[in-house]
Every structure is written in C-alpha cells, then in structure tokens.
Amino acid sequence: MAALHYGPLTLVQPLGALTLVAALPLGAYRARRRVTRTEWRGALWTLAGLVGLVAVTGPAAPARRSACASRWSSPRRRRS
C-alpha cells in the first residue's frame, strides 16, 4: 500500500508480480533442486506479460504529488 504513494497502480502492480519471477530460483535453491525448463519458460512468459502490460498501460504521470512525496522532497523553511 505504501508503494502507491510513490507511483501509479499500473506500475506498482507489475512490480509486485515480478516477485514471482524472483522467487523461482530462490525457492529452487532452498529446496536444493534445479529450475526446470518449463519453470524458466513460465518465468519468461510472465516477464513478457509484465513488459506488455506496462507498455500498453504506461505509467501515468501523476496529476499532483502525494503529501508524503512533497513532505520529503521539499526543503524546510526556518522560522525566524
């Protein structure tokens, strides 16, 4: 949920789904087995789908900055 303060859903959701691809070799390593060709093929199709989704939807430019982003990026003014 916090990631939505920094980017649109069309960009955040595919990045969340990317964890499935990252978990594939890590899970295989932990189980002490090799990743099969079928699993690699599935990972590649997942990556292709995510790239296609982001290419079609495109990250929308935010209309305004979120309160959190503006709080951290704007310099503080000193009170006199």
GIRACOR-V883660 format. One record per backbone hydrogen bond with DSSP energy under -0.5 kcal/mol. CO is the residue of the C=O (numbers start at 1). NH is the residue of the N-H. If there is no record, write none. Layout:
# GIRACOR-V883660
((CO,NH) (CO,NH))
This chain:
# GIRACOR-V883660
((1,4) (2,5) (3,6) (3,7) (8,11) (8,12) (9,13) (11,15) (12,16) (13,17) (14,18) (16,19) (17,20) (17,21) (18,22) (19,23) (20,24) (21,25) (22,26) (23,27) (24,28) (25,29) (26,30) (27,31) (28,33) (29,32) (36,40) (37,41) (38,42) (39,43) (40,44) (41,45) (42,46) (43,47) (44,48) (45,49) (46,50) (47,51) (48,52) (49,53) (50,54) (51,55) (52,56) (53,57) (54,58) (58,60) (66,70) (67,71) (68,72) (69,73) (70,74))
